[in-house]
């Protein structure tokens, strides 16, 4: 009896992520995915007619987890700063438990160069940035952060810091605990945002 359609698609997506993780997004090939799946390349194209369709499916998979994290944070009814910490912990624990998925996270710039993939990349990014922006705005309104700070720069600083730590983690072959270092960094940043008063 053959592998059910949905299960086969899921295994192809998982294998695709592993291949991207090992070879990089630019060297990724459906031939390698088919080889690891033990099927022909034509069998891959039966599920995903074009290579771009497979990459779109990977981004859709990535987006679903983002949406789950944001929804979970909202359901907790946490204060704005605690929500940011909670979100950071969920993301980084997920990445720590599934290192290969960070190859997608760190490939946004390359993926966004393709006109068919770019809208999806923007959607993924907007899910995070909108949530984080809302929390920073709420924190400023509640007097938890310095009102002179610009939300857009706060978001970029937070996301940029987390991305850099993730990049260093991969380069180090995962030698330090990603979640622990990320949480320390976010605690430090939020503390600085509360006390920072100099204007430029």
C-alpha positions as YAML, in Angstrom:
chain: A
units: angstrom
residues:
- id: 1
  name: UNK
  ca: [0.00, 0.00, 0.00]
- id: 2
  name: UNK
  ca: [1.44, 3.41, -1.00]
- id: 3
  name: UNK
  ca: [2.12, 6.39, 1.22]
- id: 4
  name: UNK
  ca: [-1.03, 8.54, 1.63]
- id: 5
  name: UNK
  ca: [-0.97, 11.74, -0.42]
- id: 6
  name: UNK
  ca: [-0.90, 14.17, 2.53]
- id: 7
  name: UNK
  ca: [1.76, 12.15, 4.35]
- id: 8
  name: UNK
  ca: [3.88, 11.98, 1.20]
- id: 9
  name: UNK
  ca: [3.66, 15.75, 0.77]
- id: 10
  name: UNK
  ca: [4.71, 16.25, 4.37]
- id: 11
  name: UNK
  ca: [7.73, 13.99, 4.01]
- id: 12
  name: UNK
  ca: [8.75, 15.79, 0.81]
- id: 13
  name: UNK
  ca: [8.57, 19.12, 2.64]
- id: 14
  name: UNK
  ca: [10.65, 17.78, 5.53]
- id: 15
  name: UNK
  ca: [13.23, 16.38, 3.13]
- id: 16
  name: UNK
  ca: [13.32, 19.67, 1.21]
- id: 17
  name: UNK
  ca: [14.10, 21.56, 4.40]
- id: 18
  name: UNK
  ca: [16.90, 19.11, 5.20]
- id: 19
  name: UNK
  ca: [18.38, 19.50, 1.70]
- id: 20
  name: UNK
  ca: [18.25, 23.30, 1.93]
- id: 21
  name: UNK
  ca: [19.86, 23.08, 5.34]
- id: 22
  name: UNK
  ca: [22.75, 21.01, 3.99]
- id: 23
  name: UNK
  ca: [23.30, 22.61, 0.58]
- id: 24
  name: UNK
  ca: [21.89, 26.11, 0.94]
- id: 25
  name: UNK
  ca: [18.91, 27.60, -0.83]
- id: 26
  name: UNK
  ca: [20.79, 28.36, -4.04]
- id: 27
  name: UNK
  ca: [22.17, 24.83, -4.42]
- id: 28
  name: UNK
  ca: [18.90, 23.13, -3.50]
- id: 29
  name: UNK
  ca: [17.65, 20.65, -6.12]
- id: 30
  name: UNK
  ca: [14.51, 18.57, -6.53]
- id: 31
  name: UNK
  ca: [16.76, 15.76, -7.79]
- id: 32
  name: UNK
  ca: [18.37, 15.49, -4.36]
- id: 33
  name: UNK
  ca: [14.97, 15.55, -2.66]
- id: 34
  name: UNK
  ca: [13.76, 12.74, -4.93]
- id: 35
  name: UNK
  ca: [16.92, 10.72, -4.23]
- id: 36
  name: UNK
  ca: [16.40, 10.94, -0.48]
- id: 37
  name: UNK
  ca: [12.72, 10.16, -0.80]
- id: 38
  name: UNK
  ca: [13.56, 7.08, -2.88]
- id: 39
  name: UNK
  ca: [11.34, 8.20, -5.75]
- id: 40
  name: UNK
  ca: [11.79, 9.68, -9.20]
- id: 41
  name: UNK
  ca: [11.96, 13.42, -9.74]
- id: 42
  name: UNK
  ca: [8.72, 13.05, -11.72]
- id: 43
  name: UNK
  ca: [7.06, 11.75, -8.55]
- id: 44
  name: UNK
  ca: [8.05, 14.95, -6.75]
- id: 45
  name: UNK
  ca: [6.59, 17.02, -9.57]
- id: 46
  name: UNK
  ca: [3.33, 15.08, -9.29]
- id: 47
  name: UNK
  ca: [2.87, 16.72, -5.88]
- id: 48
  name: UNK
  ca: [4.65, 19.99, -6.65]
- id: 49
  name: UNK
  ca: [4.59, 20.73, -10.40]
- id: 50
  name: UNK
  ca: [7.49, 23.19, -10.24]
- id: 51
  name: UNK
  ca: [10.46, 23.74, -7.98]
- id: 52
  name: UNK
  ca: [8.96, 27.11, -7.06]
- id: 53
  name: UNK
  ca: [5.77, 25.37, -5.90]
- id: 54
  name: UNK
  ca: [7.81, 23.25, -3.53]
- id: 55
  name: UNK
  ca: [9.52, 26.33, -2.09]
- id: 56
  name: UNK
  ca: [6.14, 28.04, -1.71]
- id: 57
  name: UNK
  ca: [4.87, 25.01, 0.19]
- id: 58
  name: UNK
  ca: [7.89, 25.21, 2.50]
- id: 59
  name: UNK
  ca: [7.15, 28.87, 3.18]
- id: 60
  name: UNK
  ca: [3.48, 28.03, 3.83]
- id: 61
  name: UNK
  ca: [4.61, 25.41, 6.34]
- id: 62
  name: UNK
  ca: [6.84, 27.99, 7.98]
- id: 63
  name: UNK
  ca: [3.98, 30.50, 8.12]
- id: 64
  name: UNK
  ca: [1.65, 28.06, 9.89]
- id: 65
  name: UNK
  ca: [4.04, 27.73, 12.82]
- id: 66
  name: UNK
  ca: [4.42, 31.51, 12.99]
- id: 67
  name: UNK
  ca: [0.65, 31.87, 13.18]
- id: 68
  name: UNK
  ca: [0.45, 29.22, 15.92]
- id: 69
  name: UNK
  ca: [3.07, 31.03, 18.01]
- id: 70
  name: UNK
  ca: [1.34, 34.40, 17.66]
- id: 71
  name: UNK
  ca: [-2.04, 32.88, 18.48]
- id: 72
  name: UNK
  ca: [-0.60, 31.13, 21.53]
- id: 73
  name: UNK
  ca: [0.92, 34.39, 22.76]
- id: 74
  name: UNK
  ca: [-2.40, 36.20, 22.31]
- id: 75
  name: UNK
  ca: [-4.33, 33.50, 24.20]
- id: 76
  name: UNK
  ca: [-2.02, 33.89, 27.20]
- id: 77
  name: UNK
  ca: [-3.24, 37.49, 27.69]
- id: 78
  name: UNK
  ca: [0.24, 38.52, 28.74]
- id: 79
  name: UNK
  ca: [1.45, 42.06, 29.21]
- id: 80
  name: UNK
  ca: [3.22, 43.46, 26.11]
- id: 81
  name: UNK
  ca: [6.79, 42.87, 27.30]
- id: 82
  name: UNK
  ca: [6.01, 39.43, 28.68]
- id: 83
  name: UNK
  ca: [4.36, 38.59, 25.34]
- id: 84
  name: UNK
  ca: [7.58, 39.50, 23.52]
- id: 85
  name: UNK
  ca: [9.60, 37.30, 25.87]
- id: 86
  name: UNK
  ca: [7.12, 34.46, 25.48]
- id: 87
  name: UNK
  ca: [7.23, 34.74, 21.69]
- id: 88
  name: UNK
  ca: [11.03, 34.75, 21.74]
- id: 89
  name: UNK
  ca: [11.12, 31.64, 23.90]
- id: 90
  name: UNK
  ca: [8.69, 29.73, 21.67]
- id: 91
  name: UNK
  ca: [10.55, 30.61, 18.47]
- id: 92
  name: UNK
  ca: [14.00, 29.84, 19.77]
- id: 93
  name: UNK
  ca: [12.99, 26.58, 21.45]
- id: 94
  name: UNK
  ca: [11.41, 25.50, 18.18]
- id: 95
  name: UNK
  ca: [14.59, 26.39, 16.28]
- id: 96
  name: UNK
  ca: [16.75, 24.67, 18.87]
- id: 97
  name: UNK
  ca: [14.70, 21.48, 18.50]
- id: 98
  name: UNK
  ca: [14.59, 21.73, 14.69]
- id: 99
  name: UNK
  ca: [17.87, 23.37, 13.56]
- id: 100
  name: UNK
  ca: [17.25, 22.66, 9.86]
- id: 101
  name: UNK
  ca: [14.25, 25.03, 9.79]
- id: 102
  name: UNK
  ca: [16.56, 27.95, 10.54]
- id: 103
  name: UNK
  ca: [17.97, 27.54, 7.03]
- id: 104
  name: UNK
  ca: [14.62, 28.91, 5.79]
- id: 105
  name: UNK
  ca: [14.57, 31.68, 8.39]
- id: 106
  name: UNK
  ca: [18.02, 32.85, 7.29]
- id: 107
  name: UNK
  ca: [17.24, 32.62, 3.56]
- id: 108
  name: UNK
  ca: [14.52, 35.27, 3.36]
- id: 109
  name: UNK
  ca: [16.73, 37.70, 1.45]
- id: 110
  name: UNK
  ca: [17.50, 35.14, -1.28]
- id: 111
  name: UNK
  ca: [13.94, 33.83, -1.45]
- id: 112
  name: UNK
  ca: [12.54, 37.35, -1.75]
- id: 113
  name: UNK
  ca: [14.49, 37.89, -4.98]
- id: 114
  name: UNK
  ca: [12.09, 35.57, -6.79]
- id: 115
  name: UNK
  ca: [8.94, 37.46, -7.85]
- id: 116
  name: UNK
  ca: [6.71, 34.47, -7.06]
- id: 117
  name: UNK
  ca: [8.21, 33.88, -3.63]
- id: 118
  name: UNK
  ca: [8.59, 37.50, -2.58]
- id: 119
  name: UNK
  ca: [4.92, 38.06, -1.59]
- id: 120
  name: UNK
  ca: [4.98, 34.98, 0.63]
- id: 121
  name: UNK
  ca: [8.23, 36.05, 2.28]
- id: 122
  name: UNK
  ca: [6.66, 39.45, 2.95]
- id: 123
  name: UNK
  ca: [3.64, 37.73, 4.50]
- id: 124
  name: UNK
  ca: [5.86, 35.68, 6.82]
- id: 125
  name: UNK
  ca: [7.77, 38.78, 7.88]
- id: 126
  name: UNK
  ca: [4.63, 40.85, 8.38]
- id: 127
  name: UNK
  ca: [3.11, 38.27, 10.75]
- id: 128
  name: UNK
  ca: [6.03, 38.73, 13.12]
- id: 129
  name: UNK
  ca: [6.59, 42.45, 12.69]
- id: 130
  name: UNK
  ca: [2.92, 43.32, 13.14]
- id: 131
  name: UNK
  ca: [2.68, 41.36, 16.39]
- id: 132
  name: UNK
  ca: [5.93, 42.80, 17.74]
- id: 133
  name: UNK
  ca: [4.95, 46.33, 16.69]
- id: 134
  name: UNK
  ca: [1.64, 45.99, 18.51]
- id: 135
  name: UNK
  ca: [3.40, 44.88, 21.69]
- id: 136
  name: UNK
  ca: [5.97, 47.68, 21.55]
- id: 137
  name: UNK
  ca: [3.22, 50.26, 20.91]
- id: 138
  name: UNK
  ca: [1.23, 48.90, 23.86]
- id: 139
  name: UNK
  ca: [4.32, 48.98, 26.08]
- id: 140
  name: UNK
  ca: [4.97, 52.62, 25.17]
- id: 141
  name: UNK
  ca: [1.32, 53.56, 25.73]
- id: 142
  name: UNK
  ca: [1.41, 51.87, 29.16]
- id: 143
  name: UNK
  ca: [4.56, 53.77, 30.11]
- id: 144
  name: UNK
  ca: [6.70, 50.64, 30.20]
- id: 145
  name: UNK
  ca: [9.12, 51.90, 27.55]
- id: 146
  name: UNK
  ca: [10.60, 55.29, 26.80]
- id: 147
  name: UNK
  ca: [8.06, 57.22, 24.67]
- id: 148
  name: UNK
  ca: [10.84, 58.84, 22.61]
- id: 149
  name: UNK
  ca: [11.74, 55.50, 21.03]
- id: 150
  name: UNK
  ca: [10.44, 54.68, 17.54]
- id: 151
  name: UNK
  ca: [8.51, 51.45, 17.25]
- id: 152
  name: UNK
  ca: [9.92, 50.63, 13.82]
- id: 153
  name: UNK
  ca: [13.49, 50.82, 15.13]
- id: 154
  name: UNK
  ca: [12.60, 48.78, 18.20]
- id: 155
  name: UNK
  ca: [11.20, 46.01, 15.98]
- id: 156
  name: UNK
  ca: [14.25, 46.05, 13.71]
- id: 157
  name: UNK
  ca: [16.63, 45.98, 16.68]
- id: 158
  name: UNK
  ca: [14.85, 43.04, 18.29]
- id: 159
  name: UNK
  ca: [14.50, 40.97, 15.11]
- id: 160
  name: UNK
  ca: [18.00, 41.83, 13.94]
- id: 161
  name: UNK
  ca: [19.50, 40.73, 17.25]
- id: 162
  name: UNK
  ca: [17.64, 37.42, 17.22]
- id: 163
  name: UNK
  ca: [18.58, 36.74, 13.61]
- id: 164
  name: UNK
  ca: [22.26, 37.44, 14.29]
- id: 165
  name: UNK
  ca: [22.28, 35.11, 17.30]
- id: 166
  name: UNK
  ca: [20.64, 32.39, 15.20]
- id: 167
  name: UNK
  ca: [23.24, 32.91, 12.46]
- id: 168
  name: UNK
  ca: [26.10, 32.65, 14.98]
- id: 169
  name: UNK
  ca: [24.49, 29.53, 16.43]
- id: 170
  name: UNK
  ca: [24.52, 27.83, 13.04]
- id: 171
  name: UNK
  ca: [28.10, 28.92, 12.34]
- id: 172
  name: UNK
  ca: [29.21, 27.50, 15.68]
- id: 173
  name: UNK
  ca: [27.60, 24.16, 14.82]
- id: 174
  name: UNK
  ca: [25.04, 24.72, 17.59]
- id: 175
  name: UNK
  ca: [27.63, 24.80, 20.37]
- id: 176
  name: UNK
  ca: [25.67, 27.18, 22.63]
- id: 177
  name: UNK
  ca: [22.02, 27.05, 23.77]
- id: 178
  name: UNK
  ca: [20.10, 29.22, 21.31]
- id: 179
  name: UNK
  ca: [17.08, 29.81, 23.54]
- id: 180
  name: UNK
  ca: [19.12, 30.80, 26.59]
- id: 181
  name: UNK
  ca: [21.29, 33.30, 24.71]
- id: 182
  name: UNK
  ca: [18.32, 34.75, 22.82]
- id: 183
  name: UNK
  ca: [16.31, 35.24, 26.00]
- id: 184
  name: UNK
  ca: [19.28, 36.93, 27.71]
- id: 185
  name: UNK
  ca: [19.62, 39.27, 24.74]
- id: 186
  name: UNK
  ca: [15.93, 40.21, 24.70]
- id: 187
  name: UNK
  ca: [15.91, 40.79, 28.47]
- id: 188
  name: UNK
  ca: [18.93, 43.05, 28.04]
- id: 189
  name: UNK
  ca: [17.38, 44.96, 25.14]
- id: 190
  name: UNK
  ca: [14.06, 45.50, 26.89]
- id: 191
  name: UNK
  ca: [15.93, 46.75, 29.95]
- id: 192
  name: UNK
  ca: [17.86, 49.20, 27.79]
- id: 193
  name: UNK
  ca: [14.70, 50.37, 26.06]
- id: 194
  name: UNK
  ca: [13.17, 51.17, 29.45]
- id: 195
  name: UNK
  ca: [16.12, 53.24, 30.68]
- id: 196
  name: UNK
  ca: [17.25, 54.83, 27.42]
- id: 197
  name: UNK
  ca: [16.49, 58.58, 27.47]
- id: 198
  name: UNK
  ca: [18.95, 60.26, 25.10]
- id: 199
  name: UNK
  ca: [17.40, 61.58, 21.90]
- id: 200
  name: UNK
  ca: [19.13, 61.98, 18.56]
...
